[in-house]
Amino acid sequence: MVIVNINANFCCPDTSSTKKSIQVETGVVSIGEKSLMIEQRVRAVKTGQVKCTCRTIMSGFDIRTNTSVPISEEWIEKFERYEGRPLRRATPS
């Protein structure tokens, strides 16, 4: 897997100096044949205030051929099991 695109929106700074001041929530939004989309949210632990949101697109990649490849069924099943729901995009008929 390689990162293809990242979009981050910084909502407000985290001025706390403690390492336990923020938490990162990560979830897979959807999975296509060769790519998947992940959303992340950074929150202040004490207040729940959102500090940053991020959307990342990752692609299956073969380093030997330098080309994109389909995401393996094994990876898809693991992501779906972790999320507790189906993630594959519906394919047109």
PyMOL Python script that loads the backbone (N, CA, C, O; Angstrom):
from pymol import cmd

cmd.read_pdbstr("""\
ATOM      1  N   MET A   1       0.838  -1.173   0.000  1.00  0.00           N
ATOM      2  CA  MET A   1       0.000   0.000   0.000  1.00  0.00           C
ATOM      3  C   MET A   1       0.891   1.246   0.000  1.00  0.00           C
ATOM      4  O   MET A   1       1.913   1.300   0.683  1.00  0.00           O
ATOM      5  N   VAL A   2       0.475   2.241  -0.782  1.00  0.00           N
ATOM      6  CA  VAL A   2       1.158   3.530  -0.796  1.00  0.00           C
ATOM      7  C   VAL A   2       0.119   4.641  -0.639  1.00  0.00           C
ATOM      8  O   VAL A   2      -1.039   4.477  -1.024  1.00  0.00           O
ATOM      9  N   ILE A   3       0.541   5.762  -0.075  1.00  0.00           N
ATOM     10  CA  ILE A   3      -0.339   6.922   0.045  1.00  0.00           C
ATOM     11  C   ILE A   3      -0.347   7.657  -1.286  1.00  0.00           C
ATOM     12  O   ILE A   3       0.704   7.978  -1.840  1.00  0.00           O
ATOM     13  N   VAL A   4      -1.546   7.917  -1.790  1.00  0.00           N
ATOM     14  CA  VAL A   4      -1.722   8.607  -3.059  1.00  0.00           C
ATOM     15  C   VAL A   4      -2.074  10.071  -2.839  1.00  0.00           C
ATOM     16  O   VAL A   4      -1.624  10.943  -3.583  1.00  0.00           O
ATOM     17  N   ASN A   5      -2.890  10.342  -1.801  1.00  0.00           N
ATOM     18  CA  ASN A   5      -3.347  11.705  -1.551  1.00  0.00           C
ATOM     19  C   ASN A   5      -3.691  11.868  -0.083  1.00  0.00           C
ATOM     20  O   ASN A   5      -4.241  10.956   0.535  1.00  0.00           O
ATOM     21  N   ILE A   6      -3.368  13.034   0.484  1.00  0.00           N
ATOM     22  CA  ILE A   6      -3.764  13.381   1.850  1.00  0.00           C
ATOM     23  C   ILE A   6      -4.329  14.791   1.834  1.00  0.00           C
ATOM     24  O   ILE A   6      -3.721  15.707   1.279  1.00  0.00           O
ATOM     25  N   ASN A   7      -5.488  14.959   2.442  1.00  0.00           N
ATOM     26  CA  ASN A   7      -6.083  16.281   2.631  1.00  0.00           C
ATOM     27  C   ASN A   7      -6.298  16.464   4.123  1.00  0.00           C
ATOM     28  O   ASN A   7      -6.990  15.664   4.754  1.00  0.00           O
ATOM     29  N   ALA A   8      -5.714  17.508   4.690  1.00  0.00           N
ATOM     30  CA  ALA A   8      -5.848  17.772   6.123  1.00  0.00           C
ATOM     31  C   ALA A   8      -6.422  19.159   6.342  1.00  0.00           C
ATOM     32  O   ALA A   8      -6.046  20.121   5.672  1.00  0.00           O
ATOM     33  N   ASN A   9      -7.336  19.242   7.289  1.00  0.00           N
ATOM     34  CA  ASN A   9      -7.926  20.511   7.700  1.00  0.00           C
ATOM     35  C   ASN A   9      -7.583  20.725   9.163  1.00  0.00           C
ATOM     36  O   ASN A   9      -8.027  19.967  10.026  1.00  0.00           O
ATOM     37  N   PHE A  10      -6.804  21.742   9.443  1.00  0.00           N
ATOM     38  CA  PHE A  10      -6.411  22.051  10.807  1.00  0.00           C
ATOM     39  C   PHE A  10      -7.403  23.059  11.366  1.00  0.00           C
ATOM     40  O   PHE A  10      -7.485  24.195  10.897  1.00  0.00           O
ATOM     41  N   CYS A  11      -8.154  22.632  12.371  1.00  0.00           N
ATOM     42  CA  CYS A  11      -9.241  23.448  12.915  1.00  0.00           C
ATOM     43  C   CYS A  11      -8.764  24.427  13.982  1.00  0.00           C
ATOM     44  O   CYS A  11      -9.194  25.580  14.006  1.00  0.00           O
ATOM     45  N   CYS A  12      -7.879  23.972  14.862  1.00  0.00           N
ATOM     46  CA  CYS A  12      -7.331  24.834  15.907  1.00  0.00           C
ATOM     47  C   CYS A  12      -6.066  24.188  16.463  1.00  0.00           C
ATOM     48  O   CYS A  12      -5.925  22.966  16.413  1.00  0.00           O
ATOM     49  N   PRO A  13      -5.157  24.980  16.986  1.00  0.00           N
ATOM     50  CA  PRO A  13      -3.890  24.434  17.477  1.00  0.00           C
ATOM     51  C   PRO A  13      -4.066  23.663  18.778  1.00  0.00           C
ATOM     52  O   PRO A  13      -5.001  23.909  19.539  1.00  0.00           O
ATOM     53  N   ASP A  14      -3.164  22.739  19.017  1.00  0.00           N
ATOM     54  CA  ASP A  14      -3.090  22.045  20.293  1.00  0.00           C
ATOM     55  C   ASP A  14      -1.903  22.631  21.030  1.00  0.00           C
ATOM     56  O   ASP A  14      -0.755  22.334  20.700  1.00  0.00           O
ATOM     57  N   THR A  15      -2.168  23.454  22.017  1.00  0.00           N
ATOM     58  CA  THR A  15      -1.098  24.145  22.729  1.00  0.00           C
ATOM     59  C   THR A  15      -0.647  23.402  23.982  1.00  0.00           C
ATOM     60  O   THR A  15       0.235  23.873  24.700  1.00  0.00           O
ATOM     61  N   SER A  16      -1.247  22.244  24.246  1.00  0.00           N
ATOM     62  CA  SER A  16      -0.873  21.467  25.431  1.00  0.00           C
ATOM     63  C   SER A  16       0.502  20.845  25.234  1.00  0.00           C
ATOM     64  O   SER A  16       0.858  20.458  24.121  1.00  0.00           O
ATOM     65  N   SER A  17       1.268  20.748  26.301  1.00  0.00           N
ATOM     66  CA  SER A  17       2.604  20.164  26.198  1.00  0.00           C
ATOM     67  C   SER A  17       2.639  18.700  26.625  1.00  0.00           C
ATOM     68  O   SER A  17       3.703  18.082  26.593  1.00  0.00           O
ATOM     69  N   THR A  18       1.500  18.132  27.023  1.00  0.00           N
ATOM     70  CA  THR A  18       1.499  16.729  27.444  1.00  0.00           C
ATOM     71  C   THR A  18       1.225  15.821  26.260  1.00  0.00           C
ATOM     72  O   THR A  18       0.434  16.156  25.377  1.00  0.00           O
ATOM     73  N   LYS A  19       1.881  14.672  26.245  1.00  0.00           N
ATOM     74  CA  LYS A  19       1.738  13.737  25.125  1.00  0.00           C
ATOM     75  C   LYS A  19       0.351  13.102  25.079  1.00  0.00           C
ATOM     76  O   LYS A  19      -0.083  12.652  24.018  1.00  0.00           O
ATOM     77  N   LYS A  20      -0.342  13.059  26.200  1.00  0.00           N
ATOM     78  CA  LYS A  20      -1.652  12.424  26.246  1.00  0.00           C
ATOM     79  C   LYS A  20      -2.793  13.417  26.034  1.00  0.00           C
ATOM     80  O   LYS A  20      -3.930  13.152  26.427  1.00  0.00           O
ATOM     81  N   SER A  21      -2.493  14.552  25.417  1.00  0.00           N
ATOM     82  CA  SER A  21      -3.509  15.587  25.273  1.00  0.00           C
ATOM     83  C   SER A  21      -4.428  15.379  24.070  1.00  0.00           C
ATOM     84  O   SER A  21      -5.506  15.971  24.015  1.00  0.00           O
ATOM     85  N   ILE A  22      -4.025  14.554  23.111  1.00  0.00           N
ATOM     86  CA  ILE A  22      -4.857  14.326  21.928  1.00  0.00           C
ATOM     87  C   ILE A  22      -5.035  12.827  21.675  1.00  0.00           C
ATOM     88  O   ILE A  22      -4.253  12.002  22.148  1.00  0.00           O
ATOM     89  N   GLN A  23      -6.074  12.503  20.926  1.00  0.00           N
ATOM     90  CA  GLN A  23      -6.286  11.135  20.460  1.00  0.00           C
ATOM     91  C   GLN A  23      -6.627  11.198  18.979  1.00  0.00           C
ATOM     92  O   GLN A  23      -7.180  12.188  18.501  1.00  0.00           O
ATOM     93  N   VAL A  24      -6.295  10.144  18.265  1.00  0.00           N
ATOM     94  CA  VAL A  24      -6.562  10.086  16.834  1.00  0.00           C
ATOM     95  C   VAL A  24      -7.556   8.962  16.567  1.00  0.00           C
ATOM     96  O   VAL A  24      -7.313   7.806  16.914  1.00  0.00           O
ATOM     97  N   GLU A  25      -8.670   9.315  15.950  1.00  0.00           N
ATOM     98  CA  GLU A  25      -9.680   8.334  15.543  1.00  0.00           C
ATOM     99  C   GLU A  25      -9.479   8.067  14.066  1.00  0.00           C
ATOM    100  O   GLU A  25      -9.378   9.002  13.272  1.00  0.00           O
ATOM    101  N   THR A  26      -9.420   6.796  13.689  1.00  0.00           N
ATOM    102  CA  THR A  26      -9.185   6.426  12.294  1.00  0.00           C
ATOM    103  C   THR A  26     -10.237   5.423  11.846  1.00  0.00           C
ATOM    104  O   THR A  26     -10.568   4.494  12.581  1.00  0.00           O
ATOM    105  N   GLY A  27     -10.755   5.611  10.651  1.00  0.00           N
ATOM    106  CA  GLY A  27     -11.725   4.676  10.104  1.00  0.00           C
ATOM    107  C   GLY A  27     -11.608   4.601   8.592  1.00  0.00           C
ATOM    108  O   GLY A  27     -11.271   5.583   7.930  1.00  0.00           O
ATOM    109  N   VAL A  28     -11.890   3.423   8.056  1.00  0.00           N
ATOM    110  CA  VAL A  28     -11.901   3.232   6.608  1.00  0.00           C
ATOM    111  C   VAL A  28     -13.284   3.618   6.107  1.00  0.00           C
ATOM    112  O   VAL A  28     -14.293   3.113   6.601  1.00  0.00           O
ATOM    113  N   VAL A  29     -13.329   4.508   5.132  1.00  0.00           N
ATOM    114  CA  VAL A  29     -14.593   4.988   4.573  1.00  0.00           C
ATOM    115  C   VAL A  29     -15.090   4.042   3.487  1.00  0.00           C
ATOM    116  O   VAL A  29     -16.252   3.636   3.498  1.00  0.00           O
ATOM    117  N   SER A  30     -14.212   3.693   2.551  1.00  0.00           N
ATOM    118  CA  SER A  30     -14.616   2.828   1.440  1.00  0.00           C
ATOM    119  C   SER A  30     -13.396   2.146   0.847  1.00  0.00           C
ATOM    120  O   SER A  30     -12.262   2.599   1.000  1.00  0.00           O
ATOM    121  N   ILE A  31     -13.667   1.053   0.171  1.00  0.00           N
ATOM    122  CA  ILE A  31     -12.618   0.308  -0.523  1.00  0.00           C
ATOM    123  C   ILE A  31     -13.075   0.059  -1.951  1.00  0.00           C
ATOM    124  O   ILE A  31     -14.176  -0.438  -2.187  1.00  0.00           O
ATOM    125  N   GLY A  32     -12.217   0.410  -2.895  1.00  0.00           N
ATOM    126  CA  GLY A  32     -12.463   0.119  -4.303  1.00  0.00           C
ATOM    127  C   GLY A  32     -11.587  -1.048  -4.723  1.00  0.00           C
ATOM    128  O   GLY A  32     -11.046  -1.754  -3.873  1.00  0.00           O
ATOM    129  N   GLU A  33     -11.443  -1.257  -6.010  1.00  0.00           N
ATOM    130  CA  GLU A  33     -10.630  -2.375  -6.500  1.00  0.00           C
ATOM    131  C   GLU A  33      -9.152  -2.188  -6.149  1.00  0.00           C
ATOM    132  O   GLU A  33      -8.498  -3.122  -5.684  1.00  0.00           O
ATOM    133  N   LYS A  34      -8.627  -0.973  -6.372  1.00  0.00           N
ATOM    134  CA  LYS A  34      -7.199  -0.734  -6.166  1.00  0.00           C
ATOM    135  C   LYS A  34      -6.893   0.312  -5.100  1.00  0.00           C
ATOM    136  O   LYS A  34      -5.724   0.551  -4.798  1.00  0.00           O
ATOM    137  N   SER A  35      -7.920   0.941  -4.523  1.00  0.00           N
ATOM    138  CA  SER A  35      -7.646   1.994  -3.551  1.00  0.00           C
ATOM    139  C   SER A  35      -8.635   1.942  -2.393  1.00  0.00           C
ATOM    140  O   SER A  35      -9.685   1.304  -2.473  1.00  0.00           O
ATOM    141  N   LEU A  36      -8.270   2.631  -1.317  1.00  0.00           N
ATOM    142  CA  LEU A  36      -9.166   2.765  -0.183  1.00  0.00           C
ATOM    143  C   LEU A  36      -9.055   4.172   0.368  1.00  0.00           C
ATOM    144  O   LEU A  36      -8.037   4.843   0.197  1.00  0.00           O
ATOM    145  N   MET A  37     -10.124   4.614   1.038  1.00  0.00           N
ATOM    146  CA  MET A  37     -10.156   5.943   1.623  1.00  0.00           C
ATOM    147  C   MET A  37     -10.265   5.817   3.138  1.00  0.00           C
ATOM    148  O   MET A  37     -11.096   5.069   3.654  1.00  0.00           O
ATOM    149  N   ILE A  38      -9.413   6.560   3.843  1.00  0.00           N
ATOM    150  CA  ILE A  38      -9.386   6.560   5.297  1.00  0.00           C
ATOM    151  C   ILE A  38      -9.669   7.975   5.781  1.00  0.00           C
ATOM    152  O   ILE A  38      -9.168   8.943   5.208  1.00  0.00           O
ATOM    153  N   GLU A  39     -10.477   8.098   6.841  1.00  0.00           N
ATOM    154  CA  GLU A  39     -10.686   9.395   7.477  1.00  0.00           C
ATOM    155  C   GLU A  39     -10.115   9.341   8.887  1.00  0.00           C
ATOM    156  O   GLU A  39     -10.225   8.328   9.577  1.00  0.00           O
ATOM    157  N   GLN A  40      -9.510  10.437   9.300  1.00  0.00           N
ATOM    158  CA  GLN A  40      -8.965  10.545  10.648  1.00  0.00           C
ATOM    159  C   GLN A  40      -9.426  11.851  11.261  1.00  0.00           C
ATOM    160  O   GLN A  40      -9.650  12.849  10.576  1.00  0.00           O
ATOM    161  N   ARG A  41      -9.560  11.806  12.590  1.00  0.00           N
ATOM    162  CA  ARG A  41      -9.944  12.994  13.342  1.00  0.00           C
ATOM    163  C   ARG A  41      -9.052  13.055  14.575  1.00  0.00           C
ATOM    164  O   ARG A  41      -8.926  12.073  15.308  1.00  0.00           O
ATOM    165  N   VAL A  42      -8.439  14.202  14.799  1.00  0.00           N
ATOM    166  CA  VAL A  42      -7.613  14.418  15.984  1.00  0.00           C
ATOM    167  C   VAL A  42      -8.447  15.235  16.966  1.00  0.00           C
ATOM    168  O   VAL A  42      -8.942  16.310  16.629  1.00  0.00           O
ATOM    169  N   ARG A  43      -8.597  14.714  18.188  1.00  0.00           N
ATOM    170  CA  ARG A  43      -9.415  15.375  19.216  1.00  0.00           C
ATOM    171  C   ARG A  43      -8.602  15.640  20.479  1.00  0.00           C
ATOM    172  O   ARG A  43      -7.669  14.902  20.797  1.00  0.00           O
ATOM    173  N   ALA A  44      -8.969  16.705  21.196  1.00  0.00           N
ATOM    174  CA  ALA A  44      -8.419  16.956  22.521  1.00  0.00           C
ATOM    175  C   ALA A  44      -9.072  15.965  23.482  1.00  0.00           C
ATOM    176  O   ALA A  44     -10.298  15.855  23.514  1.00  0.00           O
ATOM    177  N   VAL A  45      -8.278  15.251  24.254  1.00  0.00           N
ATOM    178  CA  VAL A  45      -8.801  14.235  25.166  1.00  0.00           C
ATOM    179  C   VAL A  45      -9.742  14.853  26.202  1.00  0.00           C
ATOM    180  O   VAL A  45     -10.830  14.326  26.436  1.00  0.00           O
ATOM    181  N   LYS A  46      -9.343  15.948  26.815  1.00  0.00           N
ATOM    182  CA  LYS A  46     -10.143  16.545  27.898  1.00  0.00           C
ATOM    183  C   LYS A  46     -11.454  17.154  27.409  1.00  0.00           C
ATOM    184  O   LYS A  46     -12.488  16.985  28.056  1.00  0.00           O
ATOM    185  N   THR A  47     -11.431  17.855  26.286  1.00  0.00           N
ATOM    186  CA  THR A  47     -12.614  18.602  25.845  1.00  0.00           C
ATOM    187  C   THR A  47     -13.381  17.940  24.706  1.00  0.00           C
ATOM    188  O   THR A  47     -14.552  18.250  24.488  1.00  0.00           O
ATOM    189  N   GLY A  48     -12.738  17.036  23.979  1.00  0.00           N
ATOM    190  CA  GLY A  48     -13.367  16.438  22.803  1.00  0.00           C
ATOM    191  C   GLY A  48     -13.312  17.334  21.578  1.00  0.00           C
ATOM    192  O   GLY A  48     -13.812  16.967  20.515  1.00  0.00           O
ATOM    193  N   GLN A  49     -12.708  18.508  21.721  1.00  0.00           N
ATOM    194  CA  GLN A  49     -12.627  19.460  20.611  1.00  0.00           C
ATOM    195  C   GLN A  49     -11.823  18.874  19.456  1.00  0.00           C
ATOM    196  O   GLN A  49     -10.735  18.336  19.661  1.00  0.00           O
ATOM    197  N   VAL A  50     -12.361  18.980  18.240  1.00  0.00           N
ATOM    198  CA  VAL A  50     -11.669  18.492  17.051  1.00  0.00           C
ATOM    199  C   VAL A  50     -10.563  19.474  16.691  1.00  0.00           C
ATOM    200  O   VAL A  50     -10.811  20.666  16.511  1.00  0.00           O
ATOM    201  N   LYS A  51      -9.342  18.963  16.589  1.00  0.00           N
ATOM    202  CA  LYS A  51      -8.179  19.783  16.254  1.00  0.00           C
ATOM    203  C   LYS A  51      -7.844  19.709  14.768  1.00  0.00           C
ATOM    204  O   LYS A  51      -7.342  20.671  14.186  1.00  0.00           O
ATOM    205  N   CYS A  52      -8.128  18.546  14.158  1.00  0.00           N
ATOM    206  CA  CYS A  52      -7.754  18.332  12.763  1.00  0.00           C
ATOM    207  C   CYS A  52      -8.595  17.196  12.193  1.00  0.00           C
ATOM    208  O   CYS A  52      -8.918  16.241  12.899  1.00  0.00           O
ATOM    209  N   THR A  53      -8.945  17.302  10.926  1.00  0.00           N
ATOM    210  CA  THR A  53      -9.561  16.190  10.209  1.00  0.00           C
ATOM    211  C   THR A  53      -8.696  15.894   8.986  1.00  0.00           C
ATOM    212  O   THR A  53      -8.050  16.785   8.435  1.00  0.00           O
ATOM    213  N   CYS A  54      -8.698  14.647   8.581  1.00  0.00           N
ATOM    214  CA  CYS A  54      -7.823  14.242   7.488  1.00  0.00           C
ATOM    215  C   CYS A  54      -8.503  13.155   6.675  1.00  0.00           C
ATOM    216  O   CYS A  54      -9.170  12.283   7.233  1.00  0.00           O
ATOM    217  N   ARG A  55      -8.339  13.201   5.373  1.00  0.00           N
ATOM    218  CA  ARG A  55      -8.827  12.156   4.477  1.00  0.00           C
ATOM    219  C   ARG A  55      -7.637  11.699   3.644  1.00  0.00           C
ATOM    220  O   ARG A  55      -6.970  12.509   3.000  1.00  0.00           O
ATOM    221  N   THR A  56      -7.377  10.398   3.662  1.00  0.00           N
ATOM    222  CA  THR A  56      -6.218   9.833   2.977  1.00  0.00           C
ATOM    223  C   THR A  56      -6.686   8.774   1.986  1.00  0.00           C
ATOM    224  O   THR A  56      -7.548   7.956   2.305  1.00  0.00           O
ATOM    225  N   ILE A  57      -6.120   8.789   0.790  1.00  0.00           N
ATOM    226  CA  ILE A  57      -6.376   7.746  -0.197  1.00  0.00           C
ATOM    227  C   ILE A  57      -5.097   6.939  -0.345  1.00  0.00           C
ATOM    228  O   ILE A  57      -4.015   7.482  -0.571  1.00  0.00           O
ATOM    229  N   MET A  58      -5.251   5.630  -0.212  1.00  0.00           N
ATOM    230  CA  MET A  58      -4.114   4.719  -0.358  1.00  0.00           C
ATOM    231  C   MET A  58      -4.418   3.756  -1.496  1.00  0.00           C
ATOM    232  O   MET A  58      -5.578   3.465  -1.790  1.00  0.00           O
ATOM    233  N   SER A  59      -3.359   3.269  -2.130  1.00  0.00           N
ATOM    234  CA  SER A  59      -3.515   2.372  -3.275  1.00  0.00           C
ATOM    235  C   SER A  59      -2.669   1.127  -3.091  1.00  0.00           C
ATOM    236  O   SER A  59      -1.586   1.172  -2.506  1.00  0.00           O
ATOM    237  N   GLY A  60      -3.186   0.008  -3.602  1.00  0.00           N
ATOM    238  CA  GLY A  60      -2.362  -1.195  -3.677  1.00  0.00           C
ATOM    239  C   GLY A  60      -1.232  -0.912  -4.653  1.00  0.00           C
ATOM    240  O   GLY A  60      -1.437  -0.248  -5.669  1.00  0.00           O
ATOM    241  N   PHE A  61      -0.045  -1.412  -4.350  1.00  0.00           N
ATOM    242  CA  PHE A  61       1.107  -1.068  -5.186  1.00  0.00           C
ATOM    243  C   PHE A  61       2.095  -2.218  -5.199  1.00  0.00           C
ATOM    244  O   PHE A  61       2.379  -2.819  -4.163  1.00  0.00           O
ATOM    245  N   ASP A  62       2.621  -2.523  -6.390  1.00  0.00           N
ATOM    246  CA  ASP A  62       3.652  -3.551  -6.542  1.00  0.00           C
ATOM    247  C   ASP A  62       4.975  -2.849  -6.800  1.00  0.00           C
ATOM    248  O   ASP A  62       5.187  -2.277  -7.869  1.00  0.00           O
ATOM    249  N   ILE A  63       5.861  -2.898  -5.815  1.00  0.00           N
ATOM    250  CA  ILE A  63       7.147  -2.200  -5.915  1.00  0.00           C
ATOM    251  C   ILE A  63       8.035  -2.797  -7.011  1.00  0.00           C
ATOM    252  O   ILE A  63       8.886  -2.105  -7.570  1.00  0.00           O
ATOM    253  N   ARG A  64       7.834  -4.086  -7.316  1.00  0.00           N
ATOM    254  CA  ARG A  64       8.668  -4.719  -8.354  1.00  0.00           C
ATOM    255  C   ARG A  64       8.341  -4.217  -9.749  1.00  0.00           C
ATOM    256  O   ARG A  64       9.235  -4.050 -10.579  1.00  0.00           O
ATOM    257  N   THR A  65       7.050  -3.973 -10.011  1.00  0.00           N
ATOM    258  CA  THR A  65       6.639  -3.522 -11.343  1.00  0.00           C
ATOM    259  C   THR A  65       6.334  -2.022 -11.393  1.00  0.00           C
ATOM    260  O   THR A  65       6.094  -1.460 -12.461  1.00  0.00           O
ATOM    261  N   ASN A  66       6.349  -1.380 -10.202  1.00  0.00           N
ATOM    262  CA  ASN A  66       6.068   0.042 -10.102  1.00  0.00           C
ATOM    263  C   ASN A  66       4.685   0.394 -10.662  1.00  0.00           C
ATOM    264  O   ASN A  66       4.512   1.399 -11.351  1.00  0.00           O
ATOM    265  N   THR A  67       3.699  -0.470 -10.343  1.00  0.00           N
ATOM    266  CA  THR A  67       2.337  -0.263 -10.834  1.00  0.00           C
ATOM    267  C   THR A  67       1.327  -0.477  -9.709  1.00  0.00           C
ATOM    268  O   THR A  67       1.607  -1.151  -8.718  1.00  0.00           O
ATOM    269  N   SER A  68       0.151   0.114  -9.887  1.00  0.00           N
ATOM    270  CA  SER A  68      -0.924  -0.125  -8.922  1.00  0.00           C
ATOM    271  C   SER A  68      -1.467  -1.532  -9.140  1.00  0.00           C
ATOM    272  O   SER A  68      -1.462  -2.051 -10.256  1.00  0.00           O
ATOM    273  N   VAL A  69      -1.930  -2.134  -8.062  1.00  0.00           N
ATOM    274  CA  VAL A  69      -2.483  -3.490  -8.109  1.00  0.00           C
ATOM    275  C   VAL A  69      -3.747  -3.525  -7.259  1.00  0.00           C
ATOM    276  O   VAL A  69      -3.925  -2.694  -6.368  1.00  0.00           O
ATOM    277  N   PRO A  70      -4.627  -4.491  -7.534  1.00  0.00           N
ATOM    278  CA  PRO A  70      -5.829  -4.632  -6.700  1.00  0.00           C
ATOM    279  C   PRO A  70      -5.471  -4.899  -5.240  1.00  0.00           C
ATOM    280  O   PRO A  70      -4.456  -5.527  -4.937  1.00  0.00           O
ATOM    281  N   ILE A  71      -6.326  -4.409  -4.346  1.00  0.00           N
ATOM    282  CA  ILE A  71      -6.159  -4.694  -2.921  1.00  0.00           C
ATOM    283  C   ILE A  71      -6.583  -6.135  -2.700  1.00  0.00           C
ATOM    284  O   ILE A  71      -7.640  -6.554  -3.173  1.00  0.00           O
ATOM    285  N   SER A  72      -5.768  -6.892  -1.987  1.00  0.00           N
ATOM    286  CA  SER A  72      -6.041  -8.320  -1.819  1.00  0.00           C
ATOM    287  C   SER A  72      -7.310  -8.548  -1.007  1.00  0.00           C
ATOM    288  O   SER A  72      -7.684  -7.732  -0.164  1.00  0.00           O
ATOM    289  N   GLU A  73      -7.955  -9.661  -1.276  1.00  0.00           N
ATOM    290  CA  GLU A  73      -9.162 -10.060  -0.558  1.00  0.00           C
ATOM    291  C   GLU A  73      -8.867 -10.175   0.945  1.00  0.00           C
ATOM    292  O   GLU A  73      -9.713  -9.847   1.776  1.00  0.00           O
ATOM    293  N   GLU A  74      -7.678 -10.635   1.277  1.00  0.00           N
ATOM    294  CA  GLU A  74      -7.285 -10.769   2.685  1.00  0.00           C
ATOM    295  C   GLU A  74      -7.301  -9.400   3.389  1.00  0.00           C
ATOM    296  O   GLU A  74      -7.825  -9.280   4.497  1.00  0.00           O
ATOM    297  N   TRP A  75      -6.730  -8.375   2.750  1.00  0.00           N
ATOM    298  CA  TRP A  75      -6.715  -7.030   3.333  1.00  0.00           C
ATOM    299  C   TRP A  75      -8.134  -6.483   3.467  1.00  0.00           C
ATOM    300  O   TRP A  75      -8.486  -5.893   4.488  1.00  0.00           O
ATOM    301  N   ILE A  76      -8.947  -6.683   2.423  1.00  0.00           N
ATOM    302  CA  ILE A  76     -10.323  -6.185   2.453  1.00  0.00           C
ATOM    303  C   ILE A  76     -11.086  -6.816   3.605  1.00  0.00           C
ATOM    304  O   ILE A  76     -11.788  -6.121   4.339  1.00  0.00           O
ATOM    305  N   GLU A  77     -10.953  -8.132   3.771  1.00  0.00           N
ATOM    306  CA  GLU A  77     -11.643  -8.829   4.860  1.00  0.00           C
ATOM    307  C   GLU A  77     -11.187  -8.324   6.222  1.00  0.00           C
ATOM    308  O   GLU A  77     -12.002  -8.189   7.134  1.00  0.00           O
ATOM    309  N   LYS A  78      -9.907  -8.046   6.370  1.00  0.00           N
ATOM    310  CA  LYS A  78      -9.397  -7.532   7.649  1.00  0.00           C
ATOM    311  C   LYS A  78      -9.949  -6.138   7.943  1.00  0.00           C
ATOM    312  O   LYS A  78     -10.347  -5.853   9.073  1.00  0.00           O
ATOM    313  N   PHE A  79      -9.973  -5.276   6.935  1.00  0.00           N
ATOM    314  CA  PHE A  79     -10.525  -3.935   7.133  1.00  0.00           C
ATOM    315  C   PHE A  79     -12.012  -4.017   7.491  1.00  0.00           C
ATOM    316  O   PHE A  79     -12.464  -3.320   8.399  1.00  0.00           O
ATOM    317  N   GLU A  80     -12.772  -4.856   6.792  1.00  0.00           N
ATOM    318  CA  GLU A  80     -14.202  -4.989   7.057  1.00  0.00           C
ATOM    319  C   GLU A  80     -14.451  -5.571   8.447  1.00  0.00           C
ATOM    320  O   GLU A  80     -15.387  -5.159   9.133  1.00  0.00           O
ATOM    321  N   ARG A  81     -13.638  -6.505   8.856  1.00  0.00           N
ATOM    322  CA  ARG A  81     -13.768  -7.089  10.191  1.00  0.00           C
ATOM    323  C   ARG A  81     -13.475  -6.029  11.262  1.00  0.00           C
ATOM    324  O   ARG A  81     -14.194  -5.930  12.256  1.00  0.00           O
ATOM    325  N   TYR A  82     -12.428  -5.249  11.055  1.00  0.00           N
ATOM    326  CA  TYR A  82     -12.068  -4.193  11.999  1.00  0.00           C
ATOM    327  C   TYR A  82     -13.188  -3.153  12.112  1.00  0.00           C
ATOM    328  O   TYR A  82     -13.535  -2.735  13.216  1.00  0.00           O
ATOM    329  N   GLU A  83     -13.751  -2.737  10.978  1.00  0.00           N
ATOM    330  CA  GLU A  83     -14.807  -1.729  10.953  1.00  0.00           C
ATOM    331  C   GLU A  83     -16.166  -2.304  11.358  1.00  0.00           C
ATOM    332  O   GLU A  83     -17.057  -1.563  11.774  1.00  0.00           O
ATOM    333  N   GLY A  84     -16.325  -3.624  11.237  1.00  0.00           N
ATOM    334  CA  GLY A  84     -17.594  -4.245  11.589  1.00  0.00           C
ATOM    335  C   GLY A  84     -18.702  -3.977  10.593  1.00  0.00           C
ATOM    336  O   GLY A  84     -19.882  -3.982  10.946  1.00  0.00           O
ATOM    337  N   ARG A  85     -18.318  -3.740   9.337  1.00  0.00           N
ATOM    338  CA  ARG A  85     -19.308  -3.444   8.290  1.00  0.00           C
ATOM    339  C   ARG A  85     -18.672  -3.626   6.918  1.00  0.00           C
ATOM    340  O   ARG A  85     -17.448  -3.593   6.790  1.00  0.00           O
ATOM    341  N   PRO A  86     -19.501  -3.819   5.886  1.00  0.00           N
ATOM    342  CA  PRO A  86     -18.949  -3.918   4.525  1.00  0.00           C
ATOM    343  C   PRO A  86     -18.421  -2.568   4.066  1.00  0.00           C
ATOM    344  O   PRO A  86     -18.992  -1.526   4.388  1.00  0.00           O
ATOM    345  N   LEU A  87     -17.331  -2.591   3.313  1.00  0.00           N
ATOM    346  CA  LEU A  87     -16.698  -1.353   2.850  1.00  0.00           C
ATOM    347  C   LEU A  87     -16.565  -1.260   1.338  1.00  0.00           C
ATOM    348  O   LEU A  87     -16.258  -0.189   0.814  1.00  0.00           O
ATOM    349  N   ARG A  88     -16.783  -2.330   0.646  1.00  0.00           N
ATOM    350  CA  ARG A  88     -16.567  -2.332  -0.802  1.00  0.00           C
ATOM    351  C   ARG A  88     -17.601  -1.460  -1.492  1.00  0.00           C
ATOM    352  O   ARG A  88     -18.775  -1.431  -1.122  1.00  0.00           O
ATOM    353  N   ARG A  89     -17.128  -0.756  -2.502  1.00  0.00           N
ATOM    354  CA  ARG A  89     -18.039   0.047  -3.324  1.00  0.00           C
ATOM    355  C   ARG A  89     -18.854  -0.900  -4.195  1.00  0.00           C
ATOM    356  O   ARG A  89     -18.342  -1.904  -4.690  1.00  0.00           O
ATOM    357  N   ALA A  90     -20.110  -0.572  -4.374  1.00  0.00           N
ATOM    358  CA  ALA A  90     -20.952  -1.372  -5.275  1.00  0.00           C
ATOM    359  C   ALA A  90     -20.450  -1.194  -6.698  1.00  0.00           C
ATOM    360  O   ALA A  90     -20.143  -0.082  -7.126  1.00  0.00           O
ATOM    361  N   THR A  91     -20.371  -2.291  -7.421  1.00  0.00           N
ATOM    362  CA  THR A  91     -19.928  -2.207  -8.826  1.00  0.00           C
ATOM    363  C   THR A  91     -21.148  -2.107  -9.721  1.00  0.00           C
ATOM    364  O   THR A  91     -22.144  -2.789  -9.479  1.00  0.00           O
ATOM    365  N   PRO A  92     -21.094  -1.266 -10.755  1.00  0.00           N
ATOM    366  CA  PRO A  92     -22.257  -1.112 -11.644  1.00  0.00           C
ATOM    367  C   PRO A  92     -22.553  -2.407 -12.382  1.00  0.00           C
ATOM    368  O   PRO A  92     -21.647  -3.168 -12.722  1.00  0.00           O
ATOM    369  N   SER A  93     -23.843  -2.646 -12.625  1.00  0.00           N
ATOM    370  CA  SER A  93     -24.253  -3.873 -13.340  1.00  0.00           C
ATOM    371  C   SER A  93     -24.168  -3.699 -14.819  1.00  0.00           C
ATOM    372  O   SER A  93     -24.474  -4.626 -15.569  1.00  0.00           O
TER     373      SER A  93
END
""", "prot")
cmd.dss("prot")
cmd.show_as("cartoon", "prot")
cmd.util.cbc("prot")
cmd.orient("prot")
